[in-house]
């Protein structure tokens, strides 16, 4: 096959990261790429073409060597953080909000189920997590992140009926975007998919306790590690912003995780950048104050999250219009987005074919 210079460079990157060199028109995700490899692909392409812009959304919207090359060579890069799982349709649009360090591809099975059930004739758009669209170091706020999503929705859905769905951290962003939008859109409901007060990896009660001697040893371990990481300025800035409880929680995480602390940052896709982002987002969430608002809400919870007593958000504290609460059996926080039971239940909510009943909170 004849490849342009740009296409040939992208093909070589694909070969290095996913182990194959796809045909120029082949879908990269059908050739061995997954969400983690997608992050590495985008990072490697960015470094190969440092004067060009490319986002994860570009890869998801155009997942072939030819499409990526065209995107790199374009000057106009509007809506970099938006992935389109389906464009157009007579039904009301659905906007999907990302969890932490994940992207819209996690919602693909849901979109396919809606299509099979006759609920997919709608624009289905998702936002790539902001942490995957920057190369580290700039802490934002819940309000500013949600505002960028709200601006996009206001532009593309003003006056239309629409639905939001947020998984984990994405539920907080979906709620805040809905609050900021107010009457600019006709919101059917915000779906909350196993939304925890803090990210699962740092939720209260999920990590072992430490004593003062252990904390001292762990603090020394962190101090010995810092000189060996290229992200030292980002880490030190983050540590200065932490309260004592959050730093102790980080130390407990270090103890529980075991092994060496990562030093492969700062590129997106590195284990160190992922760890930094977990802490950064935890800090962002702790500083956020949820403002009550009259927003229709449907809640889905993972049975395992209830069993583990994770701090799932009680949305009745913030909205008088929590219309549905359902527990999805036999799934964990990470599995619920793929659950066929959840897909069926969400489709019922979209069609209005559900009974307004509540489980015990």
Secondary structure, DSSP 4 states (H G I P E B T S, - for coil): ----HHHHHHHHHHHHHHS----TTS-GGGTT--HHHHHHHHHHHHHHTTTS---HHHHHHS-SHHHHHHHHH-S--TTTTEEEEE---SEEEEEEE--TT--GGGGHHHHHHHHHTT---EEEEEEPPGGGGS-S-----HHHHHHHHHHHHHHHHTTSEEEEEEETHHHHHHHHHHHHHGGGSEEEEEEEES-BSS-GGG-TTSS----HHHHHHHHHHHHHHHTT-TTHHHHHHHHHH--HHHHHHHHHHHHHH-SPPP---SSTTSHHHHHHHHHHHHHHHHT--PPP----EEEEEEHHHHHTT--B--GGGT-S-EEEEEEETT--TTTGGG-HHHHHHHHHHHHT-----B---
